[in-house]
Amino acid sequence: MKNTVKFLLVPIALACASLAHAQSAGTLMVRAGATTIKPNVSSGDLSAPSLPSTQASIASASQVSGGVTYMYTNNLSIDVPIALPFTHDISGDGAILGVGKIAEVKALPATVLAQWRFLAPRDAFRPYVGVGLTYAAFFGARGTSTLTALTGGTPSKPTTLSIGSKFAATVQLGAAVAINQNWYVDANYTYTPLTVTNTLSTGQTMESKINPGSFSLAVGYMF
């Protein structure tokens, strides 16, 4: 039985290898799929006047995504991920854990990565590592009535907030698997060490390490 299974697997493996389009110098690859960003938050305390250890947590968010990759050499590629804005809910933590949602913010990370792809250009399976730079843009932040109540605002003058955008380094681990001569599946994980400053209209601030990790899964086409 084992010999029979091996006999059947060998031609399948050879067929995949022969169908794989060469990820060689000059190849352009486009993909579309979805991405989930999970912040790994270590919140600072909200500045006075506030309860000691007034902190916040940020929820994960998913969005339609994709990207464009250009093979500069047989192993070195340049990658630009693309996505629609992510909407993250912000909830109370620390001394205000349990108050629920206090705000939401939209995030749009703009990233450029240099990738090193292992194995040969025509291999059906090509793992890769990447390193690059991300501009984490935050916009559209909105506080809830809970945030207003916690910070001494009023319905006529609600508390608003903003989160500072900034640059940060990004590292990546992923793999591309050929389906046939042109189509492939791509999966990757990225991590960005990122510290941001939250500023309220009351003048209070909070610095937080959000260190987001993201997982992307996509189907792509090679030209």
Buried (B, 14 or more C-beta within 10 A) or exposed (E): EEEEEEEEEEEEEEEBBEBBBBBEBEBEBBBEBBBBBBBBBEBBBBBEEBEEBBBBBBBBBBBEBBBBBBBBEBBBBBBBBBBEBBBBBBBBBBBBBEBEBBBBBBBBBBBBBBBEBEEBBBBBBBBBBBEBBBEBBBEEBEBBEBBBBBBEBEEEEBBBBBBEBBEBEBBBEBBBBBBEEBBBBBBBEBBBEBBBEBBBBBEBBBBBBBBBBBBBBBEBBBE
